[in-house]
Amino acid sequence: MSEFYTTHELAALLRVKERKVYDLVAKETLPFRRVTGRLLFPRDEIAQWLRGNGVAGDAQVAPGPPRSSEGQRPLVAAGGHDPLLEWALRESRSGIAGFFDGALDGLQRARAGDCIAAGLHIPEGGEWNVAAVAARFTDEPWVLIEWARRARGLIMRPDLAKRPDCLKAARGLRFHTRQTEAASELVLEQLLAAEKMKRADLRLVEAVERSETDLAMAIADGRADVGLGIAAAARQFKLDFAPLIEERFDLLVWRKAYFDPPFQKLVALCLSEAFRDKAKALGGYDVSGFGTVRFNG
């Protein structure tokens, strides 16, 4: 047995939500350690803390000052997966961890206080992301800034007898999809509607992939013939690509976190020549609008 509790394990022990554990950490009410950006809680010190504060199974935790609206949040970027963002978080040495499980998942995590930023590419007719954010965060201190514009389309095996250039032309081919929390599934629905098609018209494989990279890898491995992905992922695995739409990928950022050193390290990198060179090397990106404010709560 480890000598440390994880956040999830401690929340289960206290019978509270993980959010409450983060609150207690922010108030420095309970003992904890930060190891490579991860929160860990020493078992022996937690046991003493429980005895000293009389915490029992009814989740009566030690009292403390009210948590302000500008309180600490986990140093995590959630939301939609983007290879350029994934690279930038590492290259900038920001210390911000990436947990990319879909734009809709990112919205939920932002609302729950489980991240400082969320990547979004939610289609809204001719616009992106603003309506979805305004519906949830108008009265909260979040700002939506443009990250990049990305080419999205059909990524496919290069050895196909006939290269599809639209969804109708992809009928009969094994079509790979993403998880329901991924905004690319919303884009797929929009593109299907434009071609007067339904999902049932596609030959969908049973499995789903949870990132742009995983989708491209599945096609490169021969587990599917085609899928809806971004140009950067297709290039990475030397797959063919037929562009269908340009989408705008934005970052929803907790305002206080934007001005803190970790996020400012990320911003500094994104204003550099190295960032522009990496976007060009990955392919399918237009980063000329980086930092443009699209919504300010």
C-alpha positions, 0 to 999 in steps of 0.5 A: 500500500502506498504511503500516500493517498491520491486526491480521489482516494482521499475524497472517498475516505472523507465522503466528499467530492474531489472539488472539496479536497482541492478547496482544503488544499487551497486553504492549506487546511490539510497536509499535502505534497506536490510531486511533479505537479500532482497532489499527494496526501501522506497517510499518517499525517492525514490520520492525525489530521482526522483525529485532530479535527474530529472528522468522521464519515459525515464529511464534517471537515475542518472549518476555514475561511470562505473560498473566494471566487478567485481561489486556486484550481488544479493546474490542468488544461482540459477539453478538446485534444490538440497536438500543437497545444499538447506540444506547447504545454511541454515546450513552455515548461509551464507545469500545466498538465493536459487532460484532453477528453473532449470539448464537452468534457472540458466545459463540464470540468471548467464549470466544476472548477476542475481546470484552469483552461479548456480547449473548445471547437464547438460548431455554432453555425458559422461561429465557434464556441461563443454561444456555448460559453456564454450560456454557462459562464456569462457571470463568471470570470472566464475569458475565451481566447483564440488558439488557432484555426485548424483544417478538419476533414477526412483522414484516410489510408493512403492505399485506398482504391478511391480517395473520398473527398466528402462524406457521401464518397466515404459510404461503404468504407470503415469509418472511425469516430470519437467519443461523445464528449468530443466536439468533432462528433458535433462537427460530424453531425453538422457535415452529415446534415449538410450532405443530407445524410445520417450516421446510419449511412456510414459504416461505423466501426464499433470502437471509438478513439479519444484523441486526434492522434489516436484516431489517426493511429487507428487508421494508420494501423488498418483498424479503419479506412477513414475518419474525421480528423485534423490535418496535423494528425494525418500528416503525423502518420503519413495519411491522406487528407481531404479538407472539409472545414476550417474550425476555430479552436479556442481556449477558455481560461480562468481569468486569474490563472491567465495572469499567473506565471504558469499560463504566462509561460505558455503565452510567451512561447505562443508569441515566439517564432518557435511556436509559429515554426511548430504550427507550420511543421505540424500542418493545417494550422493558422495561428495568426489570430492567437490571443484574440478575445472571443468572449469575456465573462 
